[in-house]
Amino acid sequence: MLHHLTPELVGQCLARIPLKSAPGVDGMTAKQALDNVDWLLPSQLDAIHKGKYEAPPVRRVLIPKSNGGQRPIGVPQVIDRAIQAGMAKILNEIYEQDFLPCSFGFRPKIGCHHALATINELQYKWKLNYALEVDIRDFFGSLKHDADDFLILCKNKEDMESVKTLLIARFAQFGLSLAEEKTHTTDLTPRSNSGKDRRRISFLGFNILRVPNRNGTGIKTVFQTEGKRFTRAKAQMKEKMFKMMHVDVGTQAKVLNSTLIGHLNYYGIAGNLKHIQNFWDFTKRYWRRCLSRRSQNGAVNWEKMDELLKKYPLISPRIKIPYQAMNQYVRL
């Protein structure tokens, strides 16, 4: 297998690493690695092919979590990062055919929208309305892996509770435990709500609910931007606008539209029109506020703002994946 790990492959992977990527413990930037790959790489590949390669130390960084805690992540050296990417590409070529269609994590050409559409399908056609949301405590600090939370849908409450019990026992064998404060069992079956029981699941940045359809003849799954994600997106947009407050308006419009496109492409899914509209409205309001603060005499009222938006329009909010397009994303 290792003979597939060639200088050309690793060089291609290195070229794909963004130049602004953080360096590892050696302090070498992506640009430095790219400029000097001809003499940096051969000795490392030679060690790999002889079975003598030892991965260099990984720089440990703590990033903030939404609950106020910190998540440890490792930042490898840039060259080692390229070698890992090359090996991942080789392994994908070999083992991709063995994965089930419903495996979503880090699969080529499969993303979060496929997982969300499959949830919609399982709830609509299979009536899997009992959800077990699992979060593993300190997973990244305990084990090297890709994901620390997942969702299991069940047909009835008994199955859901049984699966949870078995997961606790299974994880304990590996020194892992569930974060009970973020692990939930949720009944999503249609019924009147007393206001006390949990009626939604949170997954991949969305709150997922089961609500009556428009004409009241059935139940549909609705996806809405999760509250903390919405707050974070607004804070990032505010910071971006504040930093470029004195940049020319045309450039600002391009940056805002680029950010809006990214937000709408991800969150523009069935049932979420209100939330993406709110994000668009927020962007417009705060942009006017920033433009008004460019100088003491530069107040921009709504009449001026409307004229400016005719010249530099913001991309309109839209649903990228409506209900009728969901089937294209289902993977079972």
N, C-alpha and C positions, 0 to 999 in steps of 0.2 A: 504493500500500500504506500509506503513512504517514498517509493521512487516517483510517485505522482507529484510529490511536493518539490517542485522545481523552482529555480530562481525567477523564472518568468511568471509563474503563478503567484509567488509571494510578492513579487514586484507589482503585479496588477492589484493585489489586495492592499498593498501599502499605498498605492496611488489613490485608492478610494477612501482612505482615512482623511477626514477633514483637516485642513492645515491648522485650524484653531483648536484641535483636540488637545486635551491636557496631557502633559508629559508624564512618564513614569518616574521611578525613583532615581533614574540616571539623569533626569532633567532634559533629555533630548526631545526636541520638538519634532512634529511630523515633517516639517520642511527640512530640518537637518537630516533626518533619517532618509528622506527621499533623495536629497542631494548627495548622500554618501553611501547609498545602498550597495554600490558595486564592491566596496571593500568591507562593509559591515556584515553583509549577509553570508558570504561563502563559508566562513568558519563555523557559523551557527548551523547552516544546512549540513555541513560535513559532520558535525557532532550528532545531529539528528539521524542521519543515515547510518552512522556507526553505533547508534543506540546509546550515546554518551551525553546527550543534551540534557541539561538541567535548566529549567525555566528560571529566569531571574526573579528577584523579589518583586512583590506587587505593592504599589503605594496604596495605603489604606486611607480612605476618605469617608467622612461621615456627612450624609446629606439629610436635611430635615424631612420628617414625615408629616402627614396631614394631622396626626394626633398629637403633635408636639414632640415626639420622640425623634430619634435619629436612626438612619439606616446605613450600615457600613457597606461600602462598595470597594472593589479593588480596581486600581488603575494600572494595567501592565505597561511595561516599556513598549514604545511604538513598534519596534521591530518584532518583538514577541507577539504583539497584537496582530501584526500582519501574518505571522506564522500561524497563529491560532485561526485566523480567518481562512487561510489556505487549507488547513486541515479540515475545518468545518465544511468548506466547499467540496472537498474530496469525499468526506463522510456523507454529505447530502446526496451526492451523485450515486453512492453505493446503496444507502439505506432508505432513501426517499420512497422507493417503490413498496417498502414494507409497512409504511404507516397507513393507518386507517383514514378514510376520507374525513372523519370527524375529529381528527387530531389537528389542533389549530396553532399551537405554540411554535412560533418561529419557523413556520413552514413556508416554502417559496410560493408566492402568489396567493397566499391565504392570510387574511388579517382579522382584525376585531369584528368587522362588519359581517364576516361569514359566521363567526361564533354567535353574534347577536341575532342574525336571521335564523340560525338553527334553533336558538332558544324560542323564538317566535313560532317556529314550525312544531317544536315539541310540545309547546303549550296549547297551540291551536288544534293540531290534529291528534296528538297522542294524549292530551289532557294530563301532562306531567306538571301538576300545579303545586307540588310540595318541594320546596327548594332548601337545600343545605348549602349555605355559604361558609366556606372553610378558609380560615386564615391561620397559618402556622407561625407560632411565636418565635421571633428572632431567627427566622429561617436562614437569612443571608449570613447571619453571624454564626450559624451552627453547621451549615452544609453548603457546598458550592452547587448552585442550581440556577435555573432560569426564572422560576415563578414561585411565589410564596402564598398564593391564594387561588382558589378555584371554586367552581359551582357544580353541584350535583342536583339534578332534577329527578324526582321520584313520583310514582303513581299514587301512593298513599302515605299517611303519616307514619304508620308502623315501619314501612321500609326506610323512610327518612331517618327515624330515630335509631333503627338498627344499623344503618350505614354509619351514622355518627359514632355509635358505640364501638364498632369494629375499627373505624379509622383511629380513634383514640388509642386503642390497644396496639394497632399496627405501627403507628408513629412512635409509640413508646419504645418499641424494639430498636429504633434508630436514635433514641435520645431526643426525640422531638415531641412537642405538645401543641395543642390548639390554643390560640389566643381567644379565650372565651368571650372577651368583650367585643371581638369583631367576628366571631363565629355565630351564625344565626340559623335557626330553623324557621321557615316561613311558610304559612298556608296561604296560597294565592287563589284558592277556589272561590268562585263568585258567591258572595253572601253580603248581608248588611254588616256594616262596620260599626262596632261599638265605640271606636275612637281610641281603644287601648292596645289592640293587637297589631303586630307588625304586618303591613299589607304590601310591602314592596321588597325587592332585592336590589342590591347595589353591585354592579359588575361592569368593569371596563369603562368606568367614568360615567355610567348611566344609572339612574333609578329606573327599575323595570316594574311596571304595574299591570294588573289585569282590570280593565274597566269596561262598562257597557259601551257598545258601539253607538253610532250617531242615532240610529233609528230605534235603539232599545231592543233589538231582536236577538242580540248575541253579545259575546264578550270578545274583546280584542286586547292584544298586548301593546302597551305604550312605553316608549323609551323617552326619558327626560334627562337632561344634563344633571348630573349629580351636584348637589349644592356646593361642596368644597371645590370641585373642579370648576364650577361656574365662577366662584369667588376668585380662584387662582387665575383664571383666564382674564378676568377683568383687571386684576392687579397687574398682570403682565402687560396688558394693553395700555394701562395708565402709565406704567413706567416707560414703555416704548415711546408714547406720545410726549411725555415730559422731556425725555432726553433729546428728542428732535424738534422741540418747540420752535426753535429759531431757524430750522432748515426751510428751504423754499417749499411752498404749499404743494407743488406738483410732485416733488419727491416724497413728501409726507403721505400723499394720497396713494402712491405706489406701494409704500411700506404697509400702510393700513390695509389696503386691498389684499396684499400678499398674506397678511396675518388673518384677515377675515376669510380668505379662501381656505386656508388650512383649518380654521375652526369649523367652517360650514361643511367642508368635505368630511370631517370626522363626525360632527354632531348633527349633521343634516339627515336624520333618519326618522322613519315614520313615528308620528306622535310628538315630535320635538319642535314643531314650528314656533310655538310660543316662546320657547327658551332661546332659540337662535335669533328670533326677532328682537327679543329683549337685549341680547348681546349686541346686535347691530344698532339698536336705539342708544344703548349705553355708549358705544363707540362714537356715534354722531354727536351726542351731547358733550362728551368729554373733549372731543376734538374742537368743538366750538369754544369750549372753556379755555383750552390751551392756546388757540389762535387769539383769543381775546386778551391773553396775558403776555403777548409778544411785546407790547409797549403800553405805556400809560394811556395813550389815546387810541388804542387799537381795538376797542371793544367791537365784537362781532355779534350783532343781534341776529334773530332768526331770519329776518328778511335777507340780510347779507349772506347768512349761512346757506340759505336756499339757492342763492345765485352762485355761490361758490361750488355747491354740490352739482349744479348743472354743468360747470366747467370741469370739475374733478369729481365725478360721481363715485360713490362707494358701491361695491358689488352688492346686489340685492340678496337678502336671505332667501334660501330655497331649500326644499327637502331633496337631498340627493338620492335617497333610497326610500321611495314610497312603498306602501304595503304591496302594491301590485308588482313591484320589482324584487320583493324579498326572495322569491323562489330561486332567482339567479344566484343567490349567495348561500343557499342552504347546502350543507355538507353532512350527509348521513351515511 
